[in-house]
């Protein structure tokens, strides 16, 4: 059973063990997964928030995306855009209300926000039934670039995609396994002290 403090790293380690990633990305992915679940729990102004966070080779991800609006992070010092910084995490939660994805490099710097991720239609055909455009973008970018996509659903689930596959899901335990999870033959873990359940894909 994963603990309240350690579960994000359990998710990151499972994803990286299956797909391979540098040590910096492993640490950053744990922080991003925790932020994603905080967004699910907290929402914004009483409403659920959905967003996409992409972690990895930021330059490559940017080549497969375009800016939806003027980048709200442009011109800000990288030291102010660190995913582990408490002030920036609150900023990110506010910006999550905008359309588009956050692009985060392996070192934990948020490089850009409000970006439209180009979807590879052929790759998105493998998306589990019932998942929408945000998940298609996460799956697609994880297959086209050296990156991991973390999709936050307005229905309170977080899904992690790597190498063009759904590798992890986190949901409120109250959803029930049959209703919540799309990974076939997943390994389930209850997250102590959080009311969450996570499903991890077995390594290929």
Beta strands, then each sheet from edge to edge (+ up, - down):
strand 1: 51-56
strand 2: 65-67
strand 3: 101-105
strand 4: 110-117
strand 5: 147-152
strand 6: 158-162
strand 7: 165-172
strand 8: 187-191
strand 9: 196-200
sheet 1: 2+ 4- 3+ 1+ 5- 6+ 7- 9+ 8-
end
